[in-house]
């Protein structure tokens, strides 16, 4: 076994590899870019080496610098993780030339499976089922058009060297073929440097099912069962589960044996995934092979009790596979959700910003905490694989994934319940994210009923997108509970020290003004002399109680309903998390906004990460105290920034549409009674 390895990656997969290496007593070396100097994966390893600037092309894609780091630190092997150089045959060859083990397949296997058209010719020779299509080298547009007509519309045009949904178009009729082909070729050339395409029959209601395979240097190859990865957005996976719902033993064996045949056709060594597309009648076809560990490998670990990274390390060190096919078993059901910084309502546009709040469900395991090469270790009910923590930033330089949330249950029903609860107790504030969207998908009739195919998200669009806002009474209850907790001095404080509205005689009334989901909400809290409270919202009164629990959690009674919610103060706003969903609200201070309210509290710095919507003034313009100067958008809400005093706007620091960090000055402002100041 190796004594030291270098992990040529970042984020959660680098942390994941480091966890298994540490358990096996293997020292680890991290590499990092300028953007990742204080990243979690750097701290997870025994030593770390800087390899370049923030952009991947200046760091994580620099094979020469990574190899220099491996040689300088005495690493015997390099684990590439996934993405970056993990499927780069040139990097694998360079490792071998430097006398360093590449923890992955041979360069020839990477090359053979890297080109879709070439891999399909190999699979055809190995008698692995293929989707009817054209995979030839002749790329004449007229020939491709004739082949599409022979296959029959609709057809799918795919970049031969592609992946991740790039260079892919569905064509439903012949008249649209030429334009789709040209667009696909341009995208393929820009993304992969190769405009070759293949044309295949487009399946109407396909499931995306992949088989985990493992080969060693002793001629052994096994399959570790299947994963269903049908739930996708933009041709990229969002939810994965194992085993695939509805899979029969006969079909599992057929797909597993086909995957092994695919791997053996190229002399495969290490971890790999053979991806199939399956029709409702059970027919399945080879799509491609990923010659690396997959993002969704934890669900396979959960149902087998195995550590796949440990298997990678043992195979790369020359050991035989720890288990044979007949020794492998499925235990229970596992589901993985990819938590990403993105906006589902804006076509999943990636988001950036600092993770001001990042709280996971209680009793969670981080990466692997048990298990090994032998099967049978029961997994944690909830597991988190993350490369970031609270306070870290999601930058535009890398993938938008924040973490992977994995649950395991004795059966799919229990796994679904655990996933719903785990998502409900995942609290993320900062960049926009998909946690609430994932919870809606998991609870949708299609997913809950295992009616799975790659069109699920579109089919459930009405339920999944533009979700209704939380009920006003629940929003008000959260804000009031948070405010009362902030004012609590202590249960044993004398009455004169309390700030919760206690009165010696009579009752107390407190008003709350709340901005939420584009609307203004008015609520009032009535407290009688005996301490009983009523919360009035929209002319409806509710019995109310609020008791702070640990940290930011509150036990709340609203009418006849008792619930636990969490509230986090973020700048001038409050983030609420309730069993019904989450909300981002702003409590308006009634006293501060009375009278000359508009002039109070002017602020010219960003209250949180967001985007500049526009400026309402220009450079050199004189303004009055309280005048609106700029509008920015953050957490789906617009925030107007006002002048703190009379003065002159000396200059604007951003343009409309630009992203700004929390606390960043938006403009230069000169007060009328002082010298030039930067606001």
GICORLIN-V43808 format. One record per helix or strand. SS is the DSSP state (h for helix, s for strand). FROM is the first residue (numbers start at 1). LEN is the number of residues. If there is no record, write none. Layout:
# GICORLIN-V43808
ss=SS from=FROM len=LEN
ss=SS from=FROM len=LEN
This chain:
# GICORLIN-V43808
ss=s from=4 len=4
ss=h from=11 len=13
ss=s from=27 len=7
ss=h from=34 len=3
ss=h from=40 len=5
ss=s from=47 len=6
ss=h from=56 len=3
ss=h from=63 len=11
ss=s from=77 len=3
ss=h from=89 len=9
ss=s from=101 len=2
ss=h from=107 len=8
ss=h from=116 len=10
ss=s from=130 len=1
ss=s from=133 len=2
ss=h from=141 len=11
ss=s from=155 len=5
ss=s from=168 len=4
ss=h from=174 len=19
ss=s from=197 len=5
ss=s from=207 len=9
ss=s from=221 len=13
ss=s from=236 len=7
ss=h from=249 len=16
ss=s from=270 len=9
ss=s from=284 len=7
ss=h from=297 len=8
ss=s from=306 len=1
ss=h from=308 len=9
ss=h from=325 len=3
ss=s from=333 len=8
ss=s from=342 len=2
ss=h from=344 len=3
ss=s from=349 len=2
ss=s from=353 len=2
ss=s from=357 len=3
ss=s from=365 len=2
ss=s from=372 len=1
ss=s from=382 len=5
ss=s from=393 len=2
ss=s from=401 len=9
ss=h from=412 len=13
ss=s from=427 len=3
ss=h from=435 len=9
ss=h from=445 len=4
ss=h from=456 len=4
ss=h from=461 len=4
ss=h from=472 len=16
ss=h from=495 len=3
ss=s from=508 len=9
ss=s from=519 len=9
ss=s from=533 len=5
ss=s from=540 len=9
ss=s from=553 len=6
ss=s from=561 len=10
ss=s from=573 len=6
ss=s from=581 len=8
ss=h from=597 len=3
ss=s from=605 len=1
ss=s from=610 len=6
ss=s from=622 len=2
ss=s from=628 len=7
ss=s from=637 len=6
ss=s from=647 len=6
ss=s from=659 len=2
ss=s from=665 len=1
ss=s from=667 len=5
ss=s from=676 len=3
